[in-house]
Amino acid sequence: MAQTTDGMSLRDCKVEISTNGTDWTDISGFGAAVERSGGDRQSGDAYTFDGDTAIIAAGKREPIELNVRTVYTEGGSDPWQAVRTQYENAGDLYVRWAPKGGSVGDFRFTSDAGVVKNCPEPTGEAGSGDVVLFQFTIRVPKVTKSVVT
């Protein structure tokens, strides 16, 4: 099979957040990274006297954690404040992202309603000159792939 020429980076990724799953706020201008962990399917196994290999059964999927890293700013509707409010009030938060940018026909990945697991205050070092970032984590049951229409 020939090597693909369709590889891409996430430089044009569109990232959005929502508190209701309907009204979305584009945070791409703040967004720096989206990372996913968890979601593994549980499995079990058993052995019998007759066989040499295990009998393996599929179980339920574990929750997924989405870690989103963004630039910290102090506007009233900026991502840190919006996420922090949901964290403090135990409110729902949804995240969706389109790696190619979100044009018609692009894939988009949308979380179910999630619990904001953390939204720490910004920290850092005085001498580094790095832009201040913050990372928040939401815990969700699943992420769904769709095509932008």
PyMOL commands that set and color helices and strands:
alter all, ss='L'
color gray80, all
select helices_A, chain A and resi 79-88
alter helices_A, ss='H'
color red, helices_A
select strands_A, chain A and resi 14-18+25-26+31-38+41-46+55-61+64-71+92-98+107-111+114-118+133-140+143-147
alter strands_A, ss='S'
color yellow, strands_A
deselect
rebuild
show_as cartoon
